[in-house]
Amino acid sequence: MESARELALNMIEIGNGVGIKTYAMITAMDYPIGRFIGNAHEVLESIQTLQGNGPSDTVELVSALGGVLV
């Protein structure tokens, strides 16, 4: 967790340093999010999520990230 926090802070500093308002969110990466693995499947699942048919863990993550953007 400490190295993730350090990386996040470094990325925020870099983004802010070039004039881009930057935030970081630390999430668990020890298991896949959603139902699919692989680029093509993940794109399909992303479209399904945008249409309101995504798996709950994907919707939760997208909602949290969207909240930061708003």
N, CA, C and O atoms as a Tinker XYZ file with bonds, in Angstrom:
   280  protein
     1  N      0.824000   -1.188000    0.000000    73     2
     2  CA     0.000000    0.000000    0.000000    64     1     3
     3  C      0.870000    1.253000    0.000000    63     2     4     5
     4  O      0.558000    2.239000   -0.667000    81     3
     5  N      1.962000    1.199000    0.755000    73     3     6
     6  CA     2.839000    2.369000    0.839000    64     5     7
     7  C      3.447000    2.708000   -0.523000    63     6     8     9
     8  O      3.514000    3.881000   -0.891000    81     7
     9  N      3.890000    1.698000   -1.277000    73     7    10
    10  CA     4.465000    1.984000   -2.602000    64     9    11
    11  C      3.397000    2.482000   -3.568000    63    10    12    13
    12  O      3.690000    3.306000   -4.435000    81    11
    13  N      2.160000    1.997000   -3.434000    73    11    14
    14  CA     1.059000    2.490000   -4.273000    64    13    15
    15  C      0.784000    3.956000   -3.956000    63    14    16    17
    16  O      0.583000    4.761000   -4.866000    81    15
    17  N      0.776000    4.298000   -2.699000    73    15    18
    18  CA     0.542000    5.681000   -2.279000    64    17    19
    19  C      1.653000    6.591000   -2.802000    63    18    20    21
    20  O      1.390000    7.690000   -3.290000    81    19
    21  N      2.893000    6.121000   -2.695000    73    19    22
    22  CA     4.033000    6.905000   -3.181000    64    21    23
    23  C      3.936000    7.121000   -4.699000    63    22    24    25
    24  O      4.167000    8.228000   -5.185000    81    23
    25  N      3.599000    6.071000   -5.436000    73    23    26
    26  CA     3.438000    6.189000   -6.886000    64    25    27
    27  C      2.325000    7.176000   -7.223000    63    26    28    29
    28  O      2.488000    8.021000   -8.103000    81    27
    29  N      1.201000    7.071000   -6.530000    73    27    30
    30  CA     0.078000    7.975000   -6.777000    64    29    31
    31  C      0.486000    9.420000   -6.541000    63    30    32    33
    32  O      0.169000   10.294000   -7.349000    81    31
    33  N      1.173000    9.676000   -5.460000    73    31    34
    34  CA     1.605000   11.043000   -5.163000    64    33    35
    35  C      2.580000   11.564000   -6.212000    63    34    36    37
    36  O      2.518000   12.733000   -6.593000    81    35
    37  N      3.470000   10.713000   -6.675000    73    35    38
    38  CA     4.407000   11.111000   -7.732000    64    37    39
    39  C      3.668000   11.442000   -9.021000    63    38    40    41
    40  O      3.986000   12.431000   -9.683000    81    39
    41  N      2.682000   10.623000   -9.382000    73    39    42
    42  CA     1.918000   10.865000  -10.603000    64    41    43
    43  C      1.118000   12.165000  -10.499000    63    42    44    45
    44  O      1.017000   12.915000  -11.470000    81    43
    45  N      0.556000   12.425000   -9.332000    73    43    46
    46  CA    -0.175000   13.676000   -9.117000    64    45    47
    47  C      0.771000   14.869000   -9.262000    63    46    48    49
    48  O      0.434000   15.862000   -9.907000    81    47
    49  N      1.933000   14.764000   -8.670000    73    47    50
    50  CA     2.911000   15.850000   -8.753000    64    49    51
    51  C      3.333000   16.110000  -10.194000    63    50    52    53
    52  O      3.462000   17.264000  -10.604000    81    51
    53  N      3.547000   15.052000  -10.962000    73    51    54
    54  CA     3.940000   15.207000  -12.369000    64    53    55
    55  C      2.822000   15.884000  -13.161000    63    54    56    57
    56  O      3.067000   16.844000  -13.891000    81    55
    57  N      1.597000   15.384000  -13.015000    73    55    58
    58  CA     0.473000   15.970000  -13.744000    64    57    59
    59  C      0.253000   17.420000  -13.382000    63    58    60    61
    60  O      0.126000   18.273000  -14.260000    81    59
    61  N      0.208000   17.703000  -12.098000    73    59    62
    62  CA     0.016000   19.084000  -11.657000    64    61    63
    63  C      1.175000   19.969000  -12.103000    63    62    64    65
    64  O      0.983000   21.148000  -12.399000    81    63
    65  N      2.378000   19.399000  -12.150000    73    63    66
    66  CA     3.562000   20.147000  -12.559000    64    65    67
    67  C      3.523000   20.618000  -13.999000    63    66    68    69
    68  O      4.166000   21.610000  -14.340000    81    67
    69  N      2.782000   19.928000  -14.849000    73    67    70
    70  CA     2.648000   20.347000  -16.249000    64    69    71
    71  C      1.305000   21.031000  -16.497000    63    70    72    73
    72  O      0.888000   21.199000  -17.643000    81    71
    73  N      0.632000   21.424000  -15.413000    73    71    74
    74  CA    -0.581000   22.205000  -15.546000    64    73    75
    75  C     -1.862000   21.410000  -15.734000    63    74    76    77
    76  O     -2.880000   21.969000  -16.140000    81    75
    77  N     -1.830000   20.115000  -15.446000    73    75    78
    78  CA    -3.023000   19.285000  -15.564000    64    77    79
    79  C     -3.499000   18.938000  -14.158000    63    78    80    81
    80  O     -2.771000   18.313000  -13.387000    81    79
    81  N     -4.719000   19.343000  -13.827000    73    79    82
    82  CA    -5.275000   19.025000  -12.511000    64    81    83
    83  C     -5.373000   17.497000  -12.412000    63    82    84    85
    84  O     -6.098000   16.873000  -13.187000    81    83
    85  N     -4.659000   16.904000  -11.477000    73    83    86
    86  CA    -4.491000   15.455000  -11.433000    64    85    87
    87  C     -4.931000   14.881000  -10.092000    63    86    88    89
    88  O     -4.639000   15.439000   -9.035000    81    87
    89  N     -5.634000   13.764000  -10.156000    73    87    90
    90  CA    -6.058000   13.005000   -8.991000    64    89    91
    91  C     -5.612000   11.559000   -9.185000    63    90    92    93
    92  O     -5.348000   11.132000  -10.309000    81    91
    93  N     -5.530000   10.823000   -8.110000    73    91    94
    94  CA    -5.208000    9.397000   -8.193000    64    93    95
    95  C     -6.153000    8.629000   -7.282000    63    94    96    97
    96  O     -6.554000    9.112000   -6.223000    81    95
    97  N     -6.495000    7.443000   -7.710000    73    95    98
    98  CA    -7.347000    6.566000   -6.916000    64    97    99
    99  C     -6.629000    5.218000   -6.805000    63    98   100   101
   100  O     -6.275000    4.613000   -7.817000    81    99
   101  N     -6.424000    4.765000   -5.606000    73    99   102
   102  CA    -5.763000    3.477000   -5.390000    64   101   103
   103  C     -6.849000    2.413000   -5.280000    63   102   104   105
   104  O     -7.732000    2.493000   -4.426000    81   103
   105  N     -6.769000    1.423000   -6.151000    73   103   106
   106  CA    -7.749000    0.337000   -6.156000    64   105   107
   107  C     -7.034000   -1.002000   -6.055000    63   106   108   109
   108  O     -5.846000   -1.105000   -6.358000    81   107
   109  N     -7.762000   -2.021000   -5.629000    73   107   110
   110  CA    -7.205000   -3.371000   -5.544000    64   109   111
   111  C     -6.941000   -3.896000   -6.951000    63   110   112   113
   112  O     -7.791000   -3.767000   -7.833000    81   111
   113  N     -5.797000   -4.473000   -7.160000    73   111   114
   114  CA    -5.441000   -5.028000   -8.468000    64   113   115
   115  C     -5.145000   -6.528000   -8.363000    63   114   116   117
   116  O     -4.492000   -7.100000   -9.236000    81   115
   117  N     -5.627000   -7.153000   -7.298000    73   115   118
   118  CA    -5.304000   -8.561000   -7.083000    64   117   119
   119  C     -6.333000   -9.513000   -7.690000    63   118   120   121
   120  O     -6.226000  -10.729000   -7.535000    81   119
   121  N     -7.330000   -8.956000   -8.382000    73   119   122
   122  CA    -8.300000   -9.781000   -9.103000    64   121   123
   123  C     -8.881000   -8.949000  -10.238000    63   122   124   125
   124  O     -8.913000   -7.722000  -10.149000    81   123
   125  N     -9.340000   -9.601000  -11.303000    73   123   126
   126  CA    -9.905000   -8.850000  -12.439000    64   125   127
   127  C    -11.200000   -8.137000  -12.051000    63   126   128   129
   128  O    -11.956000   -8.610000  -11.203000    81   127
   129  N    -11.435000   -7.006000  -12.678000    73   127   130
   130  CA   -12.687000   -6.275000  -12.511000    64   129   131
   131  C    -13.595000   -6.659000  -13.669000    63   130   132   133
   132  O    -13.154000   -6.707000  -14.818000    81   131
   133  N    -14.832000   -6.927000  -13.377000    73   131   134
   134  CA   -15.765000   -7.314000  -14.433000    64   133   135
   135  C    -15.763000   -8.807000  -14.667000    63   134   136   137
   136  O    -15.273000   -9.588000  -13.852000    81   135
   137  N    -16.327000   -9.186000  -15.807000    73   135   138
   138  CA   -16.475000  -10.606000  -16.123000    64   137   139
   139  C    -15.476000  -11.115000  -17.140000    63   138   140   141
   140  O    -15.297000  -12.324000  -17.283000    81   139
   141  N    -14.808000  -10.191000  -17.863000    73   139   142
   142  CA   -13.974000  -10.592000  -18.990000    64   141   143
   143  C    -12.532000  -10.168000  -18.810000    63   142   144   145
   144  O    -12.228000   -9.241000  -18.060000    81   143
   145  N    -11.645000  -10.866000  -19.513000    73   143   146
   146  CA   -10.228000  -10.530000  -19.554000    64   145   147
   147  C     -9.817000  -10.499000  -21.017000    63   146   148   149
   148  O    -10.188000  -11.381000  -21.792000    81   147
   149  N     -9.058000   -9.492000  -21.388000    73   147   150
   150  CA    -8.616000   -9.346000  -22.776000    64   149   151
   151  C     -9.204000   -8.084000  -23.381000    63   150   152   153
   152  O    -10.343000   -7.717000  -23.091000    81   151
   153  N     -8.421000   -7.422000  -24.223000    73   151   154
   154  CA    -8.812000   -6.114000  -24.752000    64   153   155
   155  C    -10.184000   -6.104000  -25.409000    63   154   156   157
   156  O    -11.027000   -5.287000  -25.039000    81   155
   157  N    -10.432000   -6.972000  -26.359000    73   155   158
   158  CA   -11.700000   -6.955000  -27.093000    64   157   159
   159  C    -12.879000   -7.198000  -26.161000    63   158   160   161
   160  O    -13.911000   -6.536000  -26.271000    81   159
   161  N    -12.725000   -8.147000  -25.243000    73   159   162
   162  CA   -13.806000   -8.439000  -24.302000    64   161   163
   163  C    -14.030000   -7.290000  -23.333000    63   162   164   165
   164  O    -15.167000   -6.991000  -22.968000    81   163
   165  N    -12.940000   -6.645000  -22.915000    73   163   166
   166  CA   -13.070000   -5.530000  -21.981000    64   165   167
   167  C    -13.737000   -4.329000  -22.644000    63   166   168   169
   168  O    -14.484000   -3.597000  -21.994000    81   167
   169  N    -13.474000   -4.121000  -23.934000    73   167   170
   170  CA   -14.150000   -3.048000  -24.664000    64   169   171
   171  C    -15.647000   -3.347000  -24.741000    63   170   172   173
   172  O    -16.470000   -2.461000  -24.508000    81   171
   173  N    -15.999000   -4.578000  -25.063000    73   171   174
   174  CA   -17.407000   -4.977000  -25.113000    64   173   175
   175  C    -18.067000   -4.755000  -23.751000    63   174   176   177
   176  O    -19.170000   -4.216000  -23.673000    81   175
   177  N    -17.402000   -5.162000  -22.702000    73   175   178
   178  CA   -17.958000   -4.992000  -21.359000    64   177   179
   179  C    -18.085000   -3.511000  -21.003000    63   178   180   181
   180  O    -19.037000   -3.123000  -20.326000    81   179
   181  N    -17.150000   -2.684000  -21.444000    73   179   182
   182  CA   -17.236000   -1.247000  -21.209000    64   181   183
   183  C    -18.466000   -0.656000  -21.881000    63   182   184   185
   184  O    -19.160000    0.175000  -21.295000    81   183
   185  N    -18.733000   -1.077000  -23.094000    73   183   186
   186  CA   -19.925000   -0.611000  -23.814000    64   185   187
   187  C    -21.178000   -1.065000  -23.078000    63   186   188   189
   188  O    -22.116000   -0.286000  -22.907000    81   187
   189  N    -21.198000   -2.303000  -22.647000    73   187   190
   190  CA   -22.352000   -2.809000  -21.900000    64   189   191
   191  C    -22.558000   -2.005000  -20.612000    63   190   192   193
   192  O    -23.693000   -1.723000  -20.230000    81   191
   193  N    -21.466000   -1.639000  -19.949000    73   191   194
   194  CA   -21.553000   -0.861000  -18.718000    64   193   195
   195  C    -22.132000    0.520000  -18.997000    63   194   196   197
   196  O    -22.979000    1.004000  -18.247000    81   195
   197  N    -21.679000    1.153000  -20.072000    73   195   198
   198  CA   -22.216000    2.463000  -20.442000    64   197   199
   199  C    -23.698000    2.389000  -20.793000    63   198   200   201
   200  O    -24.418000    3.377000  -20.655000    81   199
   201  N    -24.154000    1.232000  -21.243000    73   199   202
   202  CA   -25.557000    1.032000  -21.581000    64   201   203
   203  C    -26.382000    0.604000  -20.370000    63   202   204   205
   204  O    -27.581000    0.356000  -20.490000    81   203
   205  N    -25.740000    0.517000  -19.199000    73   203   206
   206  CA   -26.447000    0.161000  -17.975000    64   205   207
   207  C    -26.530000   -1.326000  -17.703000    63   206   208   209
   208  O    -27.313000   -1.757000  -16.857000    81   207
   209  N    -25.730000   -2.122000  -18.412000    73   207   210
   210  CA   -25.776000   -3.580000  -18.256000    64   209   211
   211  C    -24.460000   -4.170000  -17.774000    63   210   212   213
   212  O    -24.200000   -5.352000  -17.997000    81   211
   213  N    -23.633000   -3.378000  -17.121000    73   211   214
   214  CA   -22.334000   -3.864000  -16.686000    64   213   215
   215  C    -22.388000   -4.564000  -15.341000    63   214   216   217
   216  O    -23.361000   -4.421000  -14.601000    81   215
   217  N    -21.339000   -5.325000  -15.020000    73   215   218
   218  CA   -21.260000   -5.987000  -13.725000    64   217   219
   219  C    -21.089000   -4.957000  -12.612000    63   218   220   221
   220  O    -20.529000   -3.884000  -12.836000    81   219
   221  N    -21.565000   -5.278000  -11.433000    73   219   222
   222  CA   -21.606000   -4.309000  -10.328000    64   221   223
   223  C    -20.228000   -3.772000   -9.953000    63   222   224   225
   224  O    -20.115000   -2.598000   -9.598000    81   223
   225  N    -19.166000   -4.600000  -10.021000    73   223   226
   226  CA   -17.848000   -4.086000   -9.635000    64   225   227
   227  C    -17.327000   -3.068000  -10.648000    63   226   228   229
   228  O    -16.647000   -2.112000  -10.274000    81   227
   229  N    -17.642000   -3.269000  -11.922000    73   227   230
   230  CA   -17.237000   -2.306000  -12.951000    64   229   231
   231  C    -18.021000   -1.008000  -12.789000    63   230   232   233
   232  O    -17.454000    0.080000  -12.883000    81   231
   233  N    -19.315000   -1.125000  -12.547000    73   231   234
   234  CA   -20.158000    0.061000  -12.350000    64   233   235
   235  C    -19.669000    0.847000  -11.139000    63   234   236   237
   236  O    -19.620000    2.076000  -11.183000    81   235
   237  N    -19.312000    0.164000  -10.071000    73   235   238
   238  CA   -18.828000    0.829000   -8.860000    64   237   239
   239  C    -17.553000    1.618000   -9.133000    63   238   240   241
   240  O    -17.429000    2.766000   -8.707000    81   239
   241  N    -16.595000    0.999000   -9.848000    73   239   242
   242  CA   -15.350000    1.676000  -10.152000    64   241   243
   243  C    -15.573000    2.864000  -11.080000    63   242   244   245
   244  O    -15.023000    3.940000  -10.847000    81   243
   245  N    -16.371000    2.684000  -12.124000    73   243   246
   246  CA   -16.647000    3.766000  -13.064000    64   245   247
   247  C    -17.369000    4.916000  -12.361000    63   246   248   249
   248  O    -17.094000    6.081000  -12.645000    81   247
   249  N    -18.281000    4.603000  -11.456000    73   247   250
   250  CA   -18.993000    5.637000  -10.709000    64   249   251
   251  C    -18.028000    6.433000   -9.806000    63   250   252   253
   252  O    -18.121000    7.657000   -9.712000    81   251
   253  N    -17.123000    5.732000   -9.160000    73   251   254
   254  CA   -16.153000    6.409000   -8.297000    64   253   255
   255  C    -15.238000    7.310000   -9.112000    63   254   256   257
   256  O    -14.980000    8.448000   -8.721000    81   255
   257  N    -14.749000    6.815000  -10.236000    73   255   258
   258  CA   -13.889000    7.625000  -11.091000    64   257   259
   259  C    -14.650000    8.806000  -11.691000    63   258   260   261
   260  O    -14.121000    9.914000  -11.776000    81   259
   261  N    -15.890000    8.563000  -12.103000    73   259   262
   262  CA   -16.724000    9.640000  -12.635000    64   261   263
   263  C    -16.993000   10.705000  -11.604000    63   262   264   265
   264  O    -17.049000   11.890000  -11.931000    81   263
   265  N    -17.163000   10.296000  -10.357000    73   263   266
   266  CA   -17.380000   11.245000   -9.281000    64   265   267
   267  C    -16.200000   12.186000   -9.109000    63   266   268   269
   268  O    -16.386000   13.369000   -8.822000    81   267
   269  N    -15.002000   11.681000   -9.278000    73   267   270
   270  CA   -13.810000   12.514000   -9.189000    64   269   271
   271  C    -13.797000   13.521000  -10.342000    63   270   272   273
   272  O    -13.422000   14.679000  -10.158000    81   271
   273  N    -14.204000   13.075000  -11.518000    73   271   274
   274  CA   -14.204000   13.973000  -12.680000    64   273   275
   275  C    -15.230000   15.099000  -12.535000    63   274   276   277
   276  O    -14.993000   16.228000  -12.965000    81   275
   277  N    -16.362000   14.776000  -11.928000    73   275   278
   278  CA   -17.418000   15.789000  -11.785000    64   277   279
   279  C    -17.023000   16.751000  -10.696000    63   278   280
   280  O    -17.764000   17.689000  -10.403000    81   279
